[in-house]
Amino acid sequence: MSKNDGTPIEKLFGSKTRAKLLQLFFANPEKSYYVREITRVIEEQINSVRRELMNLEGIGIVKNDTYDNKVYYSANSKHPFARPLTLLFTTKLPTQINVEVKGTGWVEYIRPVKNYLKFLLVTNRLPGQDGIDMLIVGDDKTKKLTHWAEIVEKKQGKPLNYVILSRDDFIYRLSVKDRFLSEVMEMEISEKYDPDEILKEVRAARTMS
């Protein structure tokens, strides 16, 4: 390969595989991948992928977690370079409580249950960690949201820990500063769907009381 080959990003990071890995992880900071899955997605040889994963993990930019006898790799959102890397590889900002569901696969996920779903939080919980993956709020009388959560679970390709609450129950728990919801709100949030601005409504009510 001549010195002029490769994209500017690949030249910047000195390795095509390394650049592809950073693109994969920091364009999808809420996801984790196992090695063979990574090789299929970025279309690189497994030895090259393993070598670059070791390099990136060694400097703390990438982290791993073992689940179901598989080692999953993901972006380390707490690394000092996480924000600039996220901004470099995607227009999606690092996870914050005010992140909206737009420009991601969740738009497609939500569409079938838009009439039933009133609020959704998706967290960055790693397998084995405490907490939940999804907080789902809406009308589940016909179990449409339960069935939808199961479909999302299959699409994500791993078990998800989720909780479904009615809108009234959710608002009540927020109003009394329920401990469970408080802990969920303190987790790393990758997606938030709040079309009725429930959080804003509850916060306003607290201020007036």
Disulfide bonds with the S-S distance in Angstrom:
none
